[in-house]
């Protein structure tokens, strides 16, 4: 499959991330405008009622700094996901929220876990590992870019770095992204065409075309005439026409 026809910038590349970010901010402004706290709808581990947070937690944030830190990376990474992995992007987003939330529900501390950071870790993990697995130069370049921009996030999957954050959610997102990278398949991309003279084992002394030239580059060895003869595939048959004169009745009577 040719990547020229696969990687296309369509409106969905930015519309889906924009809608996702807008949804986060609508919930945030709703909480602060009406003075309500929806954190109790986050993930509460190992409690049946806490399972509701698997769906709701990515849209809930504690304060302005929390949602601001999640907005930009979520938008950029979702755009990259849709542009480079269009066919599986919605699956990664939907199941990423689901499975990272479930893992958090299993391993998390007895506290409410909220925020879109789990999904961000899913995207970082998936994009990095998938690019490395494909061994395709564009996707590998994307992986390295993600590492340069968000490689520091790896420290926040350890419990002692910052006890105020949900390191369990981060770890759940990291695990989920890696599993998705291993599970979901991507198209076989076309390797850039390589001519014979571009290959490392190319020997100009054995190349038929290069044998036509001398050391100074002069064309001294033209091909024999038989190589220049054109082959006639099929003989074209030209139809022949025979015209026969048939006298009319008047001509017959006059001749009598």
C-alpha positions as a Markdown table, in Angstrom:
| # | Residue | x | y | z |
|---|---|---|---|---|
| 1 | Unk | 0.0 | 0.0 | 0.0 |
| 2 | Unk | 1.4 | 3.4 | -1.0 |
| 3 | Unk | 1.7 | 5.8 | 1.9 |
| 4 | Unk | 1.0 | 8.7 | -0.5 |
| 5 | Unk | -2.6 | 7.5 | -0.7 |
| 6 | Unk | -2.7 | 6.4 | 2.9 |
| 7 | Unk | -1.6 | 9.5 | 4.8 |
| 8 | Unk | -4.1 | 12.2 | 4.0 |
| 9 | Unk | -4.9 | 15.3 | 5.9 |
| 10 | Unk | -8.7 | 15.5 | 6.0 |
| 11 | Unk | -11.0 | 17.5 | 8.2 |
| 12 | Unk | -11.4 | 14.6 | 10.6 |
| 13 | Unk | -7.7 | 14.9 | 11.5 |
| 14 | Unk | -8.4 | 18.1 | 13.5 |
| 15 | Unk | -12.2 | 17.9 | 14.0 |
| 16 | Unk | -12.2 | 14.8 | 16.2 |
| 17 | Unk | -9.4 | 16.1 | 18.5 |
| 18 | Unk | -11.1 | 19.4 | 18.7 |
| 19 | Unk | -14.5 | 17.9 | 19.7 |
| 20 | Unk | -12.7 | 15.8 | 22.3 |
| 21 | Unk | -11.0 | 18.8 | 23.8 |
| 22 | Unk | -14.2 | 20.9 | 23.7 |
| 23 | Unk | -16.1 | 18.2 | 25.5 |
| 24 | Unk | -13.5 | 18.3 | 28.3 |
| 25 | Unk | -13.8 | 22.0 | 28.7 |
| 26 | Unk | -17.6 | 22.0 | 28.6 |
| 27 | Unk | -17.6 | 19.6 | 31.6 |
| 28 | Unk | -15.0 | 21.7 | 33.4 |
| 29 | Unk | -16.9 | 25.0 | 32.9 |
| 30 | Unk | -20.1 | 23.3 | 33.9 |
| 31 | Unk | -18.6 | 22.2 | 37.2 |
| 32 | Unk | -17.2 | 25.7 | 38.0 |
| 33 | Unk | -20.2 | 27.7 | 36.7 |
| 34 | Unk | -22.8 | 25.7 | 38.7 |
| 35 | Unk | -20.5 | 25.0 | 41.6 |
| 36 | Unk | -20.8 | 21.3 | 41.4 |
| 37 | Unk | -18.1 | 18.7 | 41.9 |
| 38 | Unk | -18.3 | 15.6 | 39.6 |
| 39 | Unk | -15.1 | 14.0 | 40.9 |
| 40 | Unk | -17.2 | 11.3 | 42.6 |
| 41 | Unk | -18.0 | 10.0 | 39.2 |
| 42 | Unk | -14.4 | 9.1 | 38.6 |
| 43 | Unk | -12.8 | 5.7 | 38.9 |
| 44 | Unk | -13.0 | 4.3 | 42.4 |
| 45 | Unk | -11.0 | 1.0 | 42.4 |
| 46 | Unk | -12.6 | -2.3 | 43.2 |
| 47 | Unk | -16.0 | -0.8 | 43.9 |
| 48 | Unk | -18.9 | -1.6 | 41.6 |
| 49 | Unk | -20.1 | 2.0 | 41.5 |
| 50 | Unk | -16.6 | 3.1 | 40.7 |
| 51 | Unk | -16.8 | 1.4 | 37.3 |
| 52 | Unk | -18.8 | 4.4 | 36.0 |
| 53 | Unk | -15.5 | 6.3 | 36.1 |
| 54 | Unk | -14.1 | 4.1 | 33.3 |
| 55 | Unk | -16.3 | 6.2 | 31.0 |
| 56 | Unk | -16.5 | 9.5 | 32.8 |
| 57 | Unk | -13.1 | 10.0 | 34.3 |
| 58 | Unk | -11.3 | 11.3 | 31.1 |
| 59 | Unk | -13.8 | 14.2 | 31.1 |
| 60 | Unk | -13.3 | 15.2 | 34.7 |
| 61 | Unk | -10.4 | 17.4 | 36.0 |
| 62 | Unk | -9.6 | 18.8 | 39.4 |
| 63 | Unk | -8.5 | 22.3 | 38.5 |
| 64 | Unk | -7.5 | 24.6 | 35.7 |
| 65 | Unk | -3.9 | 23.6 | 35.8 |
| 66 | Unk | -4.9 | 19.9 | 35.5 |
| 67 | Unk | -7.1 | 20.3 | 32.4 |
| 68 | Unk | -4.7 | 22.8 | 30.8 |
| 69 | Unk | -1.8 | 20.3 | 31.1 |
| 70 | Unk | -3.9 | 17.6 | 29.4 |
| 71 | Unk | -5.4 | 19.7 | 26.6 |
| 72 | Unk | -2.5 | 20.4 | 24.3 |
| 73 | Unk | -0.9 | 16.9 | 24.3 |
| 74 | Unk | -4.3 | 15.3 | 23.9 |
| 75 | Unk | -5.1 | 17.4 | 20.9 |
| 76 | Unk | -1.7 | 16.9 | 19.2 |
| 77 | Unk | -1.5 | 13.1 | 19.9 |
| 78 | Unk | -5.0 | 12.5 | 18.7 |
| 79 | Unk | -4.3 | 14.4 | 15.5 |
| 80 | Unk | -1.1 | 12.3 | 15.0 |
| 81 | Unk | -3.1 | 9.1 | 15.7 |
| 82 | Unk | -5.8 | 9.9 | 13.1 |
| 83 | Unk | -3.4 | 11.1 | 10.4 |
| 84 | Unk | -1.0 | 8.2 | 10.6 |
| 85 | Unk | -3.3 | 5.4 | 11.8 |
| 86 | Unk | -6.7 | 6.4 | 10.4 |
| 87 | Unk | -8.2 | 3.0 | 10.1 |
| 88 | Unk | -7.7 | 2.0 | 13.7 |
| 89 | Unk | -7.7 | 5.4 | 15.3 |
| 90 | Unk | -11.3 | 5.3 | 16.7 |
| 91 | Unk | -10.7 | 1.8 | 18.1 |
| 92 | Unk | -7.5 | 3.0 | 19.9 |
| 93 | Unk | -9.4 | 6.0 | 21.4 |
| 94 | Unk | -12.5 | 4.1 | 22.5 |
| 95 | Unk | -10.9 | 0.9 | 23.7 |
| 96 | Unk | -8.0 | 2.9 | 25.1 |
| 97 | Unk | -10.4 | 4.7 | 27.5 |
| 98 | Unk | -12.1 | 1.5 | 28.3 |
| 99 | Unk | -9.1 | -0.8 | 29.0 |
| 100 | Unk | -6.9 | 1.8 | 30.7 |
| 101 | Unk | -9.9 | 2.6 | 33.0 |
| 102 | Unk | -10.4 | -1.0 | 33.8 |
| 103 | Unk | -6.8 | -1.6 | 34.6 |
| 104 | Unk | -6.8 | 1.5 | 36.9 |
| 105 | Unk | -9.9 | 0.2 | 38.6 |
| 106 | Unk | -8.0 | -3.1 | 39.3 |
| 107 | Unk | -4.7 | -1.7 | 40.5 |
| 108 | Unk | -5.5 | 1.8 | 41.7 |
| 109 | Unk | -5.5 | 3.2 | 45.3 |
| 110 | Unk | -8.7 | 3.7 | 47.1 |
| 111 | Unk | -9.3 | 7.1 | 45.8 |
| 112 | Unk | -11.2 | 8.8 | 42.9 |
| 113 | Unk | -9.0 | 8.8 | 39.8 |
| 114 | Unk | -9.9 | 11.5 | 37.2 |
| 115 | Unk | -8.4 | 13.1 | 34.2 |
| 116 | Unk | -7.5 | 12.4 | 30.5 |
| 117 | Unk | -3.9 | 11.6 | 31.3 |
| 118 | Unk | -4.6 | 7.9 | 31.1 |
| 119 | Unk | -5.7 | 8.4 | 27.5 |
| 120 | Unk | -2.7 | 10.5 | 26.8 |
| 121 | Unk | -0.4 | 7.7 | 28.0 |
| 122 | Unk | -2.3 | 5.3 | 25.8 |
| 123 | Unk | -1.6 | 7.5 | 22.8 |
| 124 | Unk | 2.1 | 8.1 | 23.6 |
| 125 | Unk | 2.6 | 4.4 | 24.2 |
| 126 | Unk | 0.8 | 3.2 | 21.1 |
| 127 | Unk | 2.4 | 5.7 | 18.7 |
| 128 | Unk | 5.9 | 5.0 | 20.0 |
| 129 | Unk | 5.8 | 1.2 | 20.1 |
| 130 | Unk | 3.8 | 0.9 | 16.9 |
| 131 | Unk | 6.2 | 3.0 | 15.0 |
| 132 | Unk | 9.1 | 0.9 | 16.2 |
| 133 | Unk | 7.3 | -2.3 | 15.3 |
| 134 | Unk | 6.5 | -1.3 | 11.8 |
| 135 | Unk | 10.1 | -0.4 | 11.0 |
| 136 | Unk | 8.7 | 2.2 | 8.5 |
| 137 | Unk | 10.7 | 5.3 | 8.3 |
| 138 | Unk | 7.8 | 7.8 | 8.6 |
| 139 | Unk | 6.2 | 6.1 | 11.6 |
| 140 | Unk | 9.6 | 5.6 | 13.2 |
| 141 | Unk | 10.2 | 9.3 | 12.8 |
| 142 | Unk | 6.9 | 10.0 | 14.5 |
| 143 | Unk | 7.8 | 7.7 | 17.4 |
| 144 | Unk | 11.1 | 9.6 | 17.9 |
| 145 | Unk | 9.2 | 12.9 | 17.8 |
| 146 | Unk | 6.8 | 11.7 | 20.5 |
| 147 | Unk | 9.7 | 10.6 | 22.6 |
| 148 | Unk | 11.4 | 14.0 | 22.3 |
| 149 | Unk | 8.2 | 15.8 | 23.2 |
| 150 | Unk | 6.7 | 13.6 | 25.8 |
| 151 | Unk | 9.4 | 11.1 | 26.9 |
| 152 | Unk | 9.5 | 12.7 | 30.3 |
| 153 | Unk | 6.1 | 11.3 | 31.0 |
| 154 | Unk | 7.6 | 7.9 | 31.7 |
| 155 | Unk | 8.7 | 9.1 | 35.2 |
| 156 | Unk | 5.0 | 9.6 | 36.2 |
| 157 | Unk | 4.2 | 5.9 | 36.1 |
| 158 | Unk | 6.3 | 5.3 | 39.2 |
| 159 | Unk | 4.5 | 5.7 | 42.6 |
| 160 | Unk | 7.1 | 7.7 | 44.5 |
| 161 | Unk | 7.5 | 10.6 | 41.9 |
| 162 | Unk | 4.3 | 12.4 | 42.8 |
| 163 | Unk | 1.8 | 10.9 | 45.1 |
| 164 | Unk | -0.8 | 13.5 | 44.2 |
| 165 | Unk | -1.2 | 12.2 | 40.7 |
| 166 | Unk | -2.7 | 8.9 | 39.5 |
| 167 | Unk | 0.4 | 7.0 | 38.6 |
| 168 | Unk | -1.8 | 3.9 | 38.3 |
| 169 | Unk | -3.8 | 5.6 | 35.5 |
| 170 | Unk | -0.6 | 6.5 | 33.8 |
| 171 | Unk | 0.8 | 3.0 | 34.1 |
| 172 | Unk | -2.6 | 1.5 | 32.9 |
| 173 | Unk | -2.4 | 3.8 | 29.8 |
| 174 | Unk | 1.2 | 2.8 | 29.1 |
| 175 | Unk | 0.3 | -0.9 | 29.3 |
| 176 | Unk | -2.8 | -0.5 | 27.2 |
| 177 | Unk | -1.0 | 1.4 | 24.4 |
| 178 | Unk | 1.7 | -1.2 | 24.2 |
| 179 | Unk | -0.8 | -4.1 | 24.0 |
| 180 | Unk | -2.7 | -2.2 | 21.2 |
| 181 | Unk | 0.5 | -1.6 | 19.3 |
| 182 | Unk | 1.2 | -5.4 | 19.4 |
| 183 | Unk | -2.4 | -6.4 | 18.6 |
| 184 | Unk | -3.6 | -4.0 | 15.8 |
| 185 | Unk | -2.1 | -4.5 | 12.4 |
| 186 | Unk | -1.1 | -1.7 | 10.0 |
| 187 | Unk | -0.9 | -1.9 | 6.2 |
| 188 | Unk | 2.3 | -3.0 | 4.4 |
| 189 | Unk | 3.8 | 0.2 | 3.3 |
| 190 | Unk | 5.7 | 0.4 | 0.0 |
| 191 | Unk | 9.5 | 0.6 | 0.4 |
| 192 | Unk | 11.0 | 3.5 | -1.6 |
| 193 | Unk | 12.0 | 2.3 | -5.0 |
| 194 | Unk | 15.7 | 1.6 | -5.4 |
| 195 | Unk | 17.4 | 1.4 | -8.8 |
| 196 | Unk | 20.2 | -1.0 | -9.6 |
| 197 | Unk | 22.9 | 1.6 | -9.4 |
| 198 | Unk | 21.7 | 2.7 | -5.9 |
| 199 | Unk | 22.3 | -0.7 | -4.4 |
| 200 | Unk | 25.5 | -1.3 | -2.4 |
| 201 | Unk | 26.5 | -4.4 | -4.4 |
| 202 | Unk | 26.2 | -2.6 | -7.8 |
| 203 | Unk | 29.1 | -3.4 | -10.1 |
| 204 | Unk | 29.3 | -1.1 | -13.2 |
| 205 | Unk | 31.7 | -3.5 | -15.0 |
| 206 | Unk | 28.9 | -6.1 | -15.1 |
| 207 | Unk | 26.1 | -3.7 | -16.0 |
| 208 | Unk | 25.0 | -4.1 | -19.7 |
| 209 | Unk | 24.4 | -0.4 | -20.1 |
| 210 | Unk | 27.6 | 0.7 | -18.5 |
| 211 | Unk | 29.6 | -1.6 | -20.9 |
| 212 | Unk | 28.6 | 0.8 | -23.7 |
| 213 | Unk | 30.9 | 3.5 | -22.4 |
| 214 | Unk | 34.7 | 3.7 | -22.0 |
| 215 | Unk | 36.6 | 5.1 | -19.1 |
| 216 | Unk | 36.2 | 8.6 | -20.3 |
| 217 | Unk | 32.4 | 8.2 | -20.6 |
| 218 | Unk | 32.3 | 8.1 | -24.4 |
| 219 | Unk | 29.7 | 6.0 | -26.0 |
| 220 | Unk | 32.0 | 3.5 | -27.8 |
| 221 | Unk | 30.2 | 0.2 | -27.8 |
| 222 | Unk | 26.9 | 0.4 | -29.7 |
| 223 | Unk | 24.5 | -2.6 | -29.5 |
| 224 | Unk | 24.6 | -5.0 | -32.5 |
| 225 | Unk | 22.0 | -4.4 | -35.3 |
| 226 | Unk | 20.0 | -7.5 | -34.3 |
| 227 | Unk | 19.2 | -5.9 | -31.0 |
| 228 | Unk | 17.7 | -2.9 | -32.8 |
| 229 | Unk | 15.4 | -4.8 | -35.0 |
| 230 | Unk | 11.8 | -4.4 | -34.3 |
| 231 | Unk | 9.7 | -7.4 | -33.8 |
| 232 | Unk | 6.5 | -7.7 | -35.9 |
| 233 | Unk | 3.9 | -9.3 | -33.7 |
| 234 | Unk | 1.2 | -10.1 | -36.3 |
| 235 | Unk | 0.9 | -9.4 | -40.0 |
| 236 | Unk | -1.9 | -7.0 | -40.7 |
| 237 | Unk | -4.2 | -8.3 | -43.4 |
| 238 | Unk | -5.6 | -5.7 | -45.8 |
| 239 | Unk | -9.0 | -6.7 | -47.2 |
| 240 | Unk | -9.2 | -6.7 | -51.1 |
| 241 | Unk | -12.4 | -5.6 | -52.9 |
| 242 | Unk | -13.6 | -6.8 | -56.3 |
| 243 | Unk | -16.1 | -4.6 | -58.2 |
| 244 | Unk | -18.5 | -6.4 | -60.7 |
| 245 | Unk | -20.5 | -4.3 | -63.2 |
| 246 | Unk | -24.2 | -5.3 | -63.3 |
| 247 | Unk | -26.1 | -3.8 | -66.3 |
| 248 | Unk | -29.5 | -2.3 | -65.7 |
| 249 | Unk | -32.7 | -3.2 | -67.5 |
| 250 | Unk | -32.4 | -0.2 | -69.8 |
| 251 | Unk | -28.8 | -1.2 | -70.7 |
| 252 | Unk | -30.0 | -4.7 | -71.5 |
| 253 | Unk | -32.9 | -3.5 | -73.7 |
| 254 | Unk | -30.7 | -1.1 | -75.6 |
| 255 | Unk | -28.1 | -3.7 | -76.3 |
| 256 | Unk | -30.8 | -5.9 | -77.8 |
